[in-house]
Amino acid sequence: MPPHLGFSDWWGREARKGTPVVVTMENPNYSVVEIEGPEMEEFSSAEKGRGKNAKQFTWVLLLRAHRAANCVAWLANAMLALPRAVSKRLANRSEEKPEKSRLLYKFIRAFVVLSLAVLCLELVAYWKGWHFQRPDLDLHLPEKLEISSWAHGVYISWLGFRAVYIAYPIQILSKFCIVLFVIQSLDRLVLCLGCFWIKFKRIKPTAESDPLKEGSDYKYPMVLVQIPMCNEKEVYDQSISAACQLDWPRDRLLIQVLDDSDDESIRTLIRAEVAKWSQQGVNIVYRHRLVRTGYKAGNLKSAMSCDYVKDYEFVAIFDADFQPSPDFLKRTVPHFEGNPDLGLVQARWSFVNKDENLLTRLQNINLCFHFEVEQQVNGVFLNFFGFNGTAGVWRIKALETSGGWLERTTVEDMDIAVRAHLNGWKFIYLNDVKVLCEVPESYEAYRKQQHRWHSGPMHLFRVCLPAILTSKISAWKKANLILLFFLLRKLILPFYSFTLFCVILPLTMFVPEAELPIWVICYIPVFMSFLNILPAPGSFPFIVPYLLFENTMSITKFNAMVSGLFKLGSAYEWVVTKKAGRSSEPDFQKSIEGLPQFHKQVSDSALTELSKEVKKNSTPRGKRVNKIYKKELALALLLLTAAVRSLLSAQGIHFYYLLFQGVSFLLVGLDLIGEQM
């Protein structure tokens, strides 16, 4: 573990009170006494004139030196462990599956080869002393008589070609990306200001009636709970157990377990879990499709076609790893009463494994900003946001009037939300209602999830753009959907992130006439990262890794955006996000305190029986095979090459950024980001 650096002591220095602290060394002859507080003022004033004991001061210095030595030792161990981890990855590597379109990788590879060739030429010019003035001054090109060799002539030709044909297009593209960058940053800033206003004014959606109050005469409507899943052996029990413990009248609640698993052993486990809860008196049914089309949308569509669904007014949806608290329905469904235009109530996600490794911590930053800022601001001021696909309650009438679940994209949740918005339905987001779930712990799972989350919206934009333009909603709502919801936050963000920081920036090291300003590289990105981390204040130590990792993920998001926009082969690719099945029983037990003893006994027995059953049917895990991601490794080589070139121009900020960003791409390319740390 890294040594304690004393930040918490420094942070809390002003908050100390008058408790004396004694730090005693192993040698009993000396001690360092620190006394603060108003009650010790007389003693302090009496000792002030005596001065510090030289031996005590020496011990303080030794303590500081020991702490600094621990820091250096930890850093050294980390640097020594990196080559071992790299060699381990290369020994156990498994390359990416071949894709239908490898144009992006070929482009990056050609770019790397060209950059290495130019770097060699620049190094030769540097060693030979072929220096010229900076491009912002008058560039002096030598005459023919001044050219000493053919290599010198090639270098002079490169300078002329670069200034005439390459610099101007790069400048135009960089200015365009900078404008997009500033616009998107302003959008983030406005969202943060809206969130601050909500906190300041304490704006919060309220229901007309509260069934949690004693003596409430609330009339419980019929609620359907759907749990879609597919081959999720690690977590299937979590959502079933939590849904069966929802505090709602049994005759007003039905739970549908929608199992699309193609593994017979997993289906057997799920059926046994459903049968066990059914024997306890829970109204629960198991459904399995013989024809598995349309992924999750097809599964939900098939379940909604059952005849008994017409008897229900609302439907709550939970993915297999989600664990709603028992009072979830009592805190969400009452918002529909007296609000006939309300179609959706969305709850917030809370993550049981957010501190598992560096990757989960970085995901927690993004998702906290998404829920705390984006969803909350859009819900309060626009009554519209993208449905998160789970942990939400729909009015069944809103689903039916909007066309129901469609299988045309991989983002069925966003699809139904857009169509419901076009039909005039309103949404409410409840930031204080949290549902436990997991985030991916491996980079492979996270990468596939992000690919689907960024290709699906662009595919949906192609499909629903005509419906948006011809809808009867106001021009302001159309502009918000097209310009902000789709273009700015789904298309422009991955485009400029990849183009500006992964292509243009390293290119400007070889074409200094198009050098990017410092505020684009450093000031604005750091400020925006600071804003993103505000909803997760415990993540401030990870602000630099977060900034680097977001730029690293830009290649995946850019590739997904392009595939969805132009409907390439991977645009309709759905891979179930792999779960680890992290236990959150202590948190869940805490949330069900105060419920009847019957529910707690069911939970304990269920966990005991299920653990035995899973151990009996589980197979031992094989050795983990690590992935090698070629695009990330190619970009790592490109950025490190540009970092070497920046040294020749003595560009400090550019060098450090390119170096650390290149190392970040290298770690991700070798699948090191998801390691437990």
Secondary structure, 3 states (H helix, E strand, C coil): CCCCCCHHHHHCHHHCCCCCEEEECCCCCCEEEECCCHHHHHHHHHHHHHCCCHHHHHHHHHHHHHHHHHHHHHHHHHHHHHHHHHHHHHHCEEECCCCCCCHHHHHHHHHHHHHHHHHHHHHHHHHHCCCCCCCCCCCCCCCHHHCCCHHHHHHHHHHHHHHHHHHHHHHHHHHHHHHHHHHHHHHHHHHHHHHHHHHHHCCCCCCCCCCCCCCCCCCCCCEEEEEEECCCCCCHHHHHHHHHCCCCCHHHEEEEEEECCCCHHHHHHHHHHHHHHHHCCCCEEEEECCCCCCHHHHHHHHHHCCHHHHHCCEEEECCCCCECCCCHHHHHHHHHCCCCCEEEEEEEEEECCCCCCHHHHHHHHHHHHHHHHHHHHHHHHCCCCCCCCCCEEEEHHHHHHCCCCCCCCCCHHHHHHHHHHHCCCEEEEEEEEEEEECCCCCHHHHHHHHHHHHHHHHHHHHHHHHHHHHCCCCHHHHHHHHHHHHHHHHHHHHHHHHHHHHHHHHHHHHCHHHCCCHHHHHHHHHHHHHHHHCCCHHHHHHHHHHHHHHHHHHHHHHHHHHHHHCCCHHHHCCCCCCCCCCCCHHHHHHHCCCCCHHHHHHHHHHHHHHHHHHHHHCCCCCCCCEEECHHHHHHHHHHHHHHHHHHHCCCHHHHHHHHHHHHHHHHHHCCCCCCCC
